[in-house]
Amino acid sequence: MDRRALVLGGGGVTGIAWETGVIAGLAGQGIDLAAADVIIGTSAGSVVGADIACGQEPEALYQAQLAPPDPEPAARIGWGVIGRLVWVMSTSRDPVRARARIGRWALAARTMPESGRRKVFQARLPASEWPAKMLKVTAVDARTGEFVVFDSAGEAGLVDAVGASCAVPGIWPPVTIGNRRFMDGGVRSVANADLAARYERVVIVAPVAQGTGPLMPSPGRQAAALAAAGARVALVRRTARPCEPSGATYLTCRAGQQRRGPAGPRQRRKRPRSGQSGKPMAGRPRPSRQARRNGRRRHHAASLLQPGSVPGTETACRPLAASTRTSRRTRTRTSFPSIPGPAGKTQPI
């Protein structure tokens, strides 16, 4: 029997809500992602992975996302933090040294106390002990840049392991485990899907699909590498347009953005012909360019929410509703492609 792996990538609190919606939606269509033999979580994926590995029902997790959020310290990742991470990765040749540079910055950053951050995860996680199901949580040593994988066989507890995997550099404090301090596992890769190299069937759920070249490979590149090695890979990610598979099966969850058509050179807007002024009709003011663009986006988003809107599918899983854990700026309505299964039965991946 083929061994199965579920990889859950990072993406902040929005990523937690999105991954929960994907897992609950697919479970409603008869696809049980929690039945995988191993769950690999990075950053936000470690939180969702711990939830389902501990036996939490996807529907209950989904409903919890719709409830008002618990009062807890909030943080906002500004463009300065993102720009610094991208700059370090793009100007370094050695990935370990690049991560060590980011770690030095994370250790020197002013953040909330580490003890206060630990209380947040103690209240959020369903258990403090490692579950019986195999769960792997990724992190990075903030001093050396070494990539580390925590599991039940190690000395780290579940709360500290998940807290370390979610310690975004410059935003949250690195987590102390033994004599070492660890930061977000997403500094190496937003998904770290290469850890599923020994599994024959792999599902990758990636709220963030971007990478920064060879130092931080994207989930798509890691999925292609797994498929080239002979694994059956399905990559679920948010994209603005359909992607063409290269050895792997991509289940695209497209956000409601403007469709620009097939790839190719952009065509210049035609000027009015002679005799046509191009002015709006009398009594009907012409909408602004931004209003016209927003109207096209709303029309495209509405079309994606119809059954069969995603090529190759006839039904759509339930999209994640307006979650109280996501900001209005980052909230999007998405439709999740479904894989039909036996009626009334749960079909494992």
C-alpha positions in Angstrom: 0.0 0.0 0.0 1.3 3.4 -0.9 2.4 5.6 1.9 0.6 9.0 2.1 1.9 12.4 3.2 0.0 15.7 3.9 2.1 18.8 3.7 0.7 22.1 5.2 2.5 25.3 4.3 2.7 28.6 6.1 0.7 31.7 5.7 -0.1 33.4 9.0 -3.6 33.5 10.6 -5.0 33.8 7.1 -3.2 30.7 6.1 -4.7 28.8 9.1 -8.2 29.9 8.1 -7.6 29.0 4.4 -6.1 25.6 5.1 -8.9 24.8 7.5 -11.5 25.7 4.8 -9.8 23.5 2.3 -9.6 20.5 4.6 -13.2 20.9 5.7 -14.4 21.4 2.2 -12.6 18.3 0.8 -13.8 16.3 3.8 -17.4 17.3 2.9 -16.8 15.9 -0.6 -15.5 12.5 0.8 -11.7 13.2 0.8 -10.1 12.8 4.2 -6.7 14.5 4.2 -6.3 13.7 7.9 -6.0 10.0 6.9 -2.4 10.6 5.7 0.3 8.5 7.3 2.4 11.6 8.1 1.5 15.3 8.5 4.3 17.8 7.8 3.5 21.3 9.1 5.4 24.6 8.6 4.4 27.8 10.5 0.7 28.1 10.1 0.6 24.6 8.8 2.0 23.3 12.1 -1.0 24.7 13.9 -3.5 23.1 11.5 -1.5 19.9 11.4 -1.5 19.6 15.2 -5.2 20.2 15.2 -6.1 17.4 12.8 -3.4 15.1 14.1 -4.9 15.3 17.6 -8.2 14.1 16.2 -10.1 17.4 15.8 -13.0 17.2 13.3 -12.5 19.4 10.2 -16.1 20.7 10.5 -15.5 21.8 14.1 -12.3 23.5 13.1 -14.1 25.3 10.3 -16.9 26.5 12.6 -14.3 27.7 15.1 -12.8 29.9 12.3 -16.2 31.6 11.9 -16.5 32.4 15.6 -15.2 35.7 17.0 -11.5 35.4 17.7 -10.1 35.1 21.2 -8.3 38.2 22.5 -4.7 37.7 21.9 -1.7 39.8 20.9 -1.8 40.7 17.2 1.0 41.5 14.9 1.3 42.9 11.4 3.9 41.9 8.9 4.9 45.1 7.1 6.6 45.5 3.8 9.8 46.4 5.7 10.0 42.9 7.2 9.1 41.2 3.9 11.6 43.3 2.0 14.4 42.5 4.4 13.7 38.8 4.2 13.7 38.9 0.4 16.8 41.1 0.3 18.8 38.7 2.5 17.7 35.7 0.4 18.4 37.3 -2.9 21.9 38.6 -1.9 23.2 35.4 -0.4 24.6 32.3 -2.0 24.7 30.0 0.9 21.2 29.2 2.3 22.5 28.3 5.8 24.4 31.6 6.1 21.4 33.5 4.8 19.1 32.0 7.4 21.8 32.7 10.1 21.7 36.4 9.1 18.0 36.4 9.4 18.3 34.7 12.8 20.7 37.3 14.1 18.2 40.0 13.2 15.3 38.0 14.8 17.3 37.6 18.0 18.0 41.3 18.2 14.4 42.4 17.3 12.1 43.9 19.9 9.1 41.7 20.3 6.7 40.6 23.0 8.1 38.3 25.8 8.6 34.7 24.9 6.6 33.5 27.9 3.6 35.5 26.7 3.8 34.0 23.2 3.9 30.5 24.7 0.7 31.1 26.6 -1.0 31.8 23.2 -0.1 28.4 21.9 -1.0 26.7 25.1 -4.5 28.1 24.7 -4.8 27.5 21.0 -3.6 23.9 20.6 -6.0 21.1 21.6 -3.3 19.2 23.5 0.2 19.7 25.0 1.4 16.2 24.2 2.4 14.8 20.8 -0.4 12.9 19.1 -0.2 9.2 18.2 -0.3 10.1 14.4 3.1 11.0 13.0 3.4 14.8 13.0 6.5 16.6 11.8 7.0 20.3 12.6 9.7 22.4 11.0 11.9 25.2 12.4 15.2 26.9 11.9 18.0 27.4 14.5 18.2 31.2 14.8 21.9 31.2 15.6 23.3 28.7 13.1 20.6 28.7 10.4 20.3 24.9 10.6 17.0 23.4 9.5 15.4 21.2 12.2 12.4 18.9 12.2 10.6 18.2 15.5 8.5 15.1 16.2 7.4 12.9 19.1 10.8 11.2 19.2 12.7 14.4 20.1 12.9 16.3 23.4 10.8 19.3 22.3 7.2 19.4 23.5 4.4 20.0 21.0 3.7 23.5 22.3 7.3 24.6 22.0 7.7 23.0 18.6 4.6 24.7 17.1 5.6 28.0 18.7 9.1 27.7 17.2 7.7 27.0 13.7 5.4 30.0 14.0 8.1 32.4 15.3 8.2 34.8 12.3 11.6 36.7 12.5 11.2 40.3 13.5 7.6 39.8 14.6 7.6 37.1 17.2 10.4 36.1 19.6 12.5 33.0 18.8 11.5 30.0 21.0 14.0 28.5 23.4 14.3 24.7 23.4 17.1 23.4 25.5 20.2 25.6 24.8 19.1 26.6 21.4 16.6 29.2 20.0 14.5 28.5 17.0 12.5 30.6 14.5 9.9 30.1 11.8 10.4 27.0 9.6 9.2 29.0 6.6 12.5 30.8 6.5 13.8 27.7 4.7 10.7 27.0 2.6 7.1 28.0 2.9 6.1 24.4 2.7 9.2 22.2 3.1 7.5 19.6 0.9 10.8 17.9 0.2 10.4 16.1 3.6 7.8 13.9 1.9 10.4 12.5 -0.5 9.9 8.9 0.8 6.2 8.8 0.3 4.4 7.6 -2.8 1.3 9.9 -2.5 1.6 13.5 -1.4 -0.9 16.3 -1.0 0.6 19.8 -0.6 -1.7 22.6 0.7 0.1 25.9 0.2 -1.6 29.2 1.0 1.6 30.9 -0.2 3.0 29.6 -3.4 6.0 31.9 -3.9 9.6 31.3 -3.3 12.9 33.2 -3.6 14.9 31.2 -6.0 17.1 28.2 -5.1 17.6 29.5 -1.5 13.9 29.2 -0.7 12.2 26.9 -3.3 8.5 27.4 -3.9 6.0 24.6 -3.3 5.5 24.2 -7.0 9.2 23.5 -7.6 9.2 21.0 -4.7 6.1 19.3 -6.0 7.7 19.0 -9.4 10.8 17.4 -7.8 8.6 14.9 -5.9 6.7 14.0 -9.1 9.9 13.6 -11.0 11.0 11.1 -8.4 8.0 9.0 -9.0 5.5 10.2 -6.4 1.9 11.1 -7.1 1.6 14.7 -6.1 -1.4 17.1 -5.8 -0.6 20.8 -5.1 -3.5 22.9 -3.7 -2.7 26.6 -3.9 -4.3 29.9 -4.5 -3.6 31.2 -8.0 -4.9 34.0 -10.1 -5.0 31.9 -13.3 -4.9 28.2 -14.1 -1.4 26.6 -14.1 -0.2 23.9 -16.4 1.0 20.7 -14.6 4.6 19.7 -15.1 4.6 16.1 -13.8 2.3 16.8 -10.9 -1.5 17.3 -10.5 -2.3 20.8 -9.5 -5.6 21.6 -7.9 -5.8 25.3 -8.3 -7.9 27.5 -6.0 -8.2 30.7 -7.9 -8.9 34.0 -6.1 -11.3 36.5 -7.6 -8.9 38.5 -9.6 -9.0 40.0 -13.1 -8.5 37.4 -15.9 -6.0 38.6 -18.5 -6.4 35.6 -20.8 -3.7 33.3 -22.1 -0.1 34.2 -21.7 1.3 36.3 -24.5 2.3 39.9 -25.3 -0.1 42.5 -24.1 -2.1 44.2 -26.8 -2.2 47.9 -26.8 -5.6 49.6 -26.4 -7.1 50.6 -29.7 -7.5 54.3 -30.2 -10.9 55.7 -31.4 -11.3 55.7 -35.1 -11.8 58.9 -37.0 -15.2 60.3 -36.3 -15.3 58.6 -32.9 -14.3 60.9 -30.0 -14.3 58.1 -27.4 -16.3 60.3 -25.0 -19.1 58.9 -22.9 -22.7 59.3 -24.1 -24.6 62.3 -22.9 -26.4 61.8 -19.6 -24.4 58.7 -18.7 -21.1 59.5 -16.9 -18.3 57.2 -17.7 -17.0 55.2 -14.7 -13.5 55.6 -13.6 -10.8 53.1 -14.6 -10.6 51.7 -11.1 -14.4 51.2 -11.0 -14.3 49.3 -14.3 -11.5 47.2 -13.1 -13.3 46.3 -9.8 -16.5 45.5 -11.8 -14.5 43.0 -13.9 -13.0 41.4 -10.8 -16.4 41.0 -9.2 -17.8 39.4 -12.3 -14.8 37.0 -12.5 -15.1 36.1 -8.8 -18.8 35.4 -9.2 -18.1 33.2 -12.2 -15.6 31.2 -10.2 -18.1 30.5 -7.4 -20.4 28.7 -9.8 -20.4 24.8 -10.0 -17.9 23.6 -12.6 -16.1 27.0 -12.7 -12.7 25.2 -12.2 -11.7 23.3 -15.4 -12.1 19.6 -14.9 -14.6 19.8 -12.0 -18.4 19.7 -11.9 -18.9 20.6 -8.2 -17.2 23.0 -5.9 -16.4 22.6 -2.2 -17.7 25.1 0.2 -15.5 28.2 0.2 -14.3 29.6 3.5 -16.7 32.3 4.6 -15.7 35.7 5.8 -13.5 34.6 8.6 -13.2 36.9 11.6 -9.5 36.0 11.7 -8.6 37.6 8.4 -8.4 41.2 7.6 -10.8 42.8 5.1 -7.9 43.6 2.7 -6.7 40.0 2.5 -10.2 38.3 2.5 -11.0 36.7 -0.8 -13.8 34.4 -1.9 -12.4 31.2 -3.4 -13.9 28.1 -4.9 -12.2 24.8 -4.1 -12.1 22.1 -6.8 -13.4 18.8 -5.6 -12.4 15.2 -6.3 -15.6 13.1 -6.5 -15.7 10.1 -4.1 -18.2 7.4 -3.3 -21.5 8.8 -2.0 -21.7 8.8 1.7 -18.2 7.5 2.2 -14.9 9.1 3.1 -12.3 8.6 0.5 -8.7 8.9 1.9 -6.1 10.5 -0.2 
